[in-house]
Amino acid sequence: MVSLQTAQQSNALVANLPRGLVALFIGATSGIGQSALQQFAQHAPAPRIYTVARPPAVAGHESLLAELRQVNPGASYNLITADVSLVSEVDRVVAAVAKSETKVDLLFLSAGFMAFEGRKDTREGLEPSMSTRYYSRQRAVEKLLPLLNSADAPSPRVVTVLAGGLEAPVNERDLDLREPRNWSFWNASVHAATFSTLSLERIARENPRISIVHWFPGTVATPGLARANRFGMSPPNPTSQADAGVRALFLATSDRYAVQPGLVPVPAGLGAAKRSGGGIFLVGATCESSDNERVLAPLRNRGVDKVVWDFTQKIFDACAAQAGGKDEL
Ligand SMILES: NC(=O)c1ccc[n+]([C@@H]2O[C@H](COP(=O)([O-])OP(=O)(O)OC[C@H]3O[C@@H](n4cnc5c(N)ncnc54)[C@H](OP(=O)(O)O)[C@@H]3O)[C@@H](O)[C@H]2O)c1
């Protein structure tokens, strides 16, 4: 277990990193992403920060950014209005970042929710709890690869907050859970988490400089958890949103979760985190590596990772075609 104090001590050293790190946060209008953003803004020297808010959240998020400007006046804050339940909106977000930046050092992904109210598809025909937690996040990573691979740091980083280490068998005959009898809020969650790991592992293999962390943060007292409580899901002993933000910054900046060192050195007494068989960091609530090869190895061996990848690319093609076929990068 990594103590909170160790994570805090490591985070204090983020101040020594080069000026001008570029970070994109998707999902930072609330919860774990918001706390991660606050931590990053507090510690990073003169970072250029991009965040995304859907229209109803813009005003509240602008207030947060105004507070962060006081905390770190040397940072730049750029708010992009977009609804990332739509894959095409992610393309717009990436295009907006690419207009001003030639690199991205950190991509922090935490948008998402559990669809307790049932399946209500977006205009792209995707179920939004799956698109926010998988399709759109995956699209963001794929579209940002040129900028991530151009980062100054030896190892640019992607952190996705979901359920790393908790992957489980999926419905291989109905990947998008189209059949009403196959869909449930829980199955949607399992598909999103398992597909994330399998597809991110492929990204890691093809982009060996990029460090990818799939984090299961445990139970965290966020607005998202408060919503789950209202639907009868009340896991015990949640950790605070603030503490989750401390751990999030540690995962985003410590060399412990890097394929090549170059950011904040691994704290004394801790070794490098172990990677999954497919090459990404699956990390649990206390920032230790999870081993889920029992589930993941058979999926890879049977080529389910490739099936999921190809299926996902077809979904992306359909979304791009519906949006007018514009590929903005
Ligand atoms: N909290 C936990 O205990 C816990 C545990 C394990 C995994 N997770 C996962 O971690 C991620 C972050 O959780 P959290 O508790 O921090 O959640 P949260 O407080 O509800 O924040 C979720 C973020 O996702 C965005 N979002 C939610 N629904 C959306 C939609 N339909 N379209 C576009 N954006 C949407 C929210 O934007 P708005 O501000 O506009 O709503 C917000 O930025 C989620 O994927 C969650 O499943 C959480």
The ligand as a Gaussian input file, in Angstrom:
#p B3LYP/6-31G(d) Opt

LIG

0 1
 N      -16.613000       7.377000      -7.048000
 C      -16.350000       6.076000      -6.978000
 O      -16.482000       5.455000      -5.916000
 C      -15.863000       5.338000      -8.186000
 C      -15.382000       4.027000      -8.016000
 C      -14.909000       3.334000      -9.123000
 C      -14.938000       3.920000     -10.369000
 N      -15.430000       5.179000     -10.519000
 C      -15.469000       5.743000     -11.873000
 O      -14.645000       6.877000     -11.904000
 C      -15.168000       7.854000     -12.816000
 C      -15.332000       9.173000     -12.069000
 O      -16.231000       8.941000     -11.003000
 P      -16.707000      10.104000     -10.015000
 O      -17.244000       9.413000      -8.831000
 O      -15.639000      11.119000      -9.879000
 O      -17.948000      10.690000     -10.832000
 P      -18.676000      12.113000     -10.826000
 O      -18.401000      12.867000      -9.593000
 O      -20.118000      11.842000     -11.127000
 O      -17.997000      12.837000     -12.096000
 C      -18.180000      12.267000     -13.348000
 C      -17.687000      13.121000     -14.465000
 O      -18.216000      12.536000     -15.672000
 C      -19.041000      13.469000     -16.347000
 N      -20.253000      12.832000     -16.847000
 C      -21.132000      12.094000     -16.139000
 N      -22.139000      11.695000     -16.930000
 C      -21.897000      12.199000     -18.153000
 C      -22.601000      12.151000     -19.393000
 N      -23.747000      11.497000     -19.537000
 N      -22.071000      12.782000     -20.443000
 C      -20.911000      13.454000     -20.324000
 N      -20.201000      13.546000     -19.179000
 C      -20.691000      12.933000     -18.101000
 C      -19.435000      14.493000     -15.291000
 O      -19.790000      15.693000     -15.947000
 P      -20.934000      16.673000     -15.320000
 O      -20.247000      17.459000     -14.249000
 O      -21.353000      17.488000     -16.491000
 O      -22.027000      15.796000     -14.774000
 C      -18.170000      14.566000     -14.450000
 O      -17.206000      15.381000     -15.074000
 C      -16.490000       7.291000     -13.324000
 O      -16.321000       6.679000     -14.566000
 C      -16.849000       6.241000     -12.285000
 O      -17.629000       5.200000     -12.868000
 C      -15.880000       5.897000      -9.465000

